[in-house]
């Protein structure tokens, strides 16, 4: 005599994974098959790295400018610090763009690339000054001439675009974007002035980048930005 199993004891059908397939978001993975904990850990690491770079290397760059004012010109030590600071600027600026995606948009991408490119050139002038023993900034400008002007304008355009994009995105504190825009204008305006005036002008964009870095390190990012990023990562996620 056959027996039947009570309806309440029926076990749900076991899901058999198909080789090469990805789990659904409900199972804890996104469409890329990457566990959320791993993605969160990777993003936290990126925020920490970019934040430390923005704060640390900008501080080094600012210190090198103060040393130039104190010494009244270039020195090997001063130029070495400048090289360390300037060489890192393209990297952490691109990183600052990356941590604000997708809200920062195409304007932010253009601004980050233009600003980063200008400092690739400026870093090369520091290398020249180290090798040639250039005594001061005025002598360096005489060597590079119009190239300094052209790349200064590229830096200006990039800084204005990136600063505006940061302020509009609202991922990082908006004041940092406004400060960057004001700073690049001051840097260009002070390019022909004495060392002290140029250092004061350069301190303004330096403050902007340090502020962005501290915001990353302290977690002071707009919550809505994280939610928007999650929605893009999980297009099927329901609120």
PyMOL commands that set and color helices and strands:
alter all, ss='L'
color gray80, all
select helices_A, chain A and resi 7-9+25-27+36-71+76-99+105-132+137-144+146-169+174-189+195-218+223-233
alter helices_A, ss='H'
color red, helices_A
deselect
rebuild
show_as cartoon
